[in-house]
Amino acid sequence: PERSITIVDKDRALERCMQDVLSPGSIVGVDSEWRPTLCTGGHARIGLLQLSTASHAYLLDMVVLPKRCNQKLLQRLFSGLFTSKKVLVLGMLVTLLQA
């Protein structure tokens, strides 16, 4: 259902996301989309980060979120997500090598 998806582009939505994904015992699926790099040697930047629990998906707009939100909140989210022993994070890394 549409209510189970939240676009995170402001502090209030980020706080709701943090409460859900950082609760002890959470299992969080992680996926990302990258902005294309059109020039040689350019660095790709993450455009969208999806964090999903069993009941909700949070779409973090990483293009505007760092400009609009409280940076300490964003740091707390990533620190808690990737260092907590009480939250299980699941994802897949795909690396494409150019021959």
Steps between C-alpha positions, in 0.01 A plus 500: 500500500602858434494580873785260557740712290648826627711740298763637737603851400451696825589469869157377616498209254864424585413479870212257428733290286761492777247391763396209284828374354712554810266323744667203666427179310429675168590325177573762235539441129722751321505590131626802312480674167786706367496818296664436164844638431517630145867589484811284524658507842190644666385365834155346523293627790218321669163637394254289697546275803223255584473366854227241549364320804243222490219754497636824353732637231684830537633668187775742599555768236876531532514787251295741712506342848857603590413861410166511686543295812683528827840345426525353850179305440636360176827403670308330784298300249804367313705447812220311671408302192848378416652460848212377717512139609124518566402566136551249220576666165457299181609608155691401194812652350536494125825616347529543127847498354566644160741295285 
